[in-house]
């Protein structure tokens, strides 16, 4: 985007988390469709969306836990904080809708067009925003782009891969995590980690032949992960324990995949 200030673009695309946390009232509320799932990772966190300064934000939430978190409801603040962080870093709907030429004109003069300025920097409840956003999209000749922006393949697309970095999980069944019409997102929460057995936490080691050495390595690695037993699944904590384990035994290794969905970890050992 030639001629666009990088700092200005960043300020419009990604409001800082601190500002979002200060400006968004986020409280528990009743969302009738928010129901937990009976399976593993079934606790449900549902988010009522709103628009703050043109950015998708969280107005309220509901948490429906399974037995895994039934007696640990205080953790909901941690889950909501994770959700707020992710939502705050989504691209603004107006930014994802405009053409490059329209975006350049807006960034150079944000108040030049009243309708665009309102959509990109105004406050709305979700229903009001959807109506105004669709009308604005039609008026600027970007109706289909506006329709796609608020869909699962639009601004919410980064949330589909939440499992790669978060305890929160996007539901794989199409349309179940996002109700774009009513502005509700439903996420599942990964169960607490249980590294004791293959059935509760799968550990796959590549680069090491099957046999007694590999079996002993797996057993020792599970013991090294034992301090995390029953803790909320945290990617950084799991990575730290595995990294420390391999440093202690003097073996070079790389974590290829780490997911709370299965849950599972794949490790590649590197031997001379």
C-alpha positions, 0 to 999 in steps of 0.5 A, spaced: 500 500 500 504 505 497 504 512 501 500 509 507 503 510 513 505 504 517 504 506 524 497 509 522 495 503 518 497 499 524 493 504 529 487 503 525 488 495 524 490 493 531 488 497 537 492 496 543 489 490 548 490 495 553 485 500 550 480 495 548 480 492 555 479 499 558 474 501 554 470 494 553 464 493 559 465 485 559 460 482 564 456 475 564 450 475 561 444 470 559 445 467 552 440 462 551 444 458 545 450 457 549 450 450 551 456 445 553 458 439 549 458 432 552 464 430 549 472 432 551 473 439 551 466 440 552 466 447 556 463 452 552 464 460 552 460 464 549 461 471 547 456 477 545 459 481 540 459 489 539 463 494 536 467 499 539 471 504 535 469 500 529 473 494 532 469 488 534 469 487 541 466 483 547 460 486 550 458 480 555 459 472 555 456 466 558 460 460 561 457 453 561 462 448 564 463 441 564 465 437 570 472 439 568 471 446 570 464 445 574 468 447 581 473 452 577 469 457 575 474 462 577 478 461 571 473 464 567 476 470 567 482 467 564 478 464 558 475 471 557 481 475 557 484 470 552 478 471 548 478 479 548 486 478 546 484 474 540 478 479 538 482 485 539 487 483 534 482 481 529 482 486 523 477 491 523 471 490 518 471 496 514 478 495 513 477 488 510 471 490 506 474 496 502 479 496 496 486 498 496 484 505 493 478 506 498 483 504 504 488 509 502 483 514 501 480 513 508 487 512 511 489 519 508 483 523 511 479 518 516 474 524 516 473 525 509 467 521 508 462 521 514 459 514 512 466 511 512 468 514 518 462 512 522 463 505 520 470 505 521 470 509 528 463 508 531 460 505 536 454 500 535 450 494 538 451 488 533 444 489 530 445 496 528 452 495 526 450 489 521 444 494 518 449 500 517 455 495 515 451 492 509 448 499 507 455 502 507 458 496 503 452 497 498 454 504 497 461 503 496 460 498 491 463 492 496 456 489 498 459 482 497 466 484 500 461 486 506 457 480 507 464 476 507 467 480 512 463 478 518 463 471 516 467 465 518 472 466 512 472 473 513 475 477 519 474 471 524 478 466 520 484 467 525 480 464 530 479 457 527 486 456 528 486 458 536 488 451 538 495 452 535 496 458 541 490 458 546 486 454 551 480 456 547 477 452 541 473 454 535 468 448 533 470 445 527 463 444 525 461 449 520 457 455 522 457 452 530 462 457 533 459 463 529 452 466 529 454 472 525 446 474 525 446 475 532 453 477 533 455 471 538 461 466 538 461 460 541 468 457 543 470 450 547 475 450 552 480 445 552 480 440 558 485 441 563 492 437 561 493 430 564 499 427 561 499 420 565 497 416 559 496 416 551 489 416 552 489 422 555 495 426 552 498 423 546 506 424 545 509 422 539 516 422 538 519 422 531 527 420 529 527 415 535 526 408 533 521 404 536 524 400 542 526 400 549 529 406 549 523 410 546 519 407 551 523 409 556 523 416 553 516 417 553 515 414 560 520 419 563 517 425 558 510 423 562 514 424 568 517 431 566 510 433 565 507 431 571 507 438 574 502 440 569 497 435 571 490 438 572 492 445 570 489 449 564 492 447 558 498 452 556 502 451 550 508 455 553 508 451 559 508 445 556 513 447 551 517 449 557 517 443 560 519 439 554 524 443 552 527 443 559 527 435 559 531 435 553 536 440 555 537 435 561 538 429 557 542 433 552 538 431 546 536 436 541 529 436 539 523 440 536 516 440 537 513 440 531 505 440 533 502 441 540 494 441 540 489 441 546 484 439 541 486 431 541 490 433 546 497 431 543 504 433 542 509 431 536 516 431 537 522 431 532 529 428 535 535 430 532 541 425 532 547 426 529 
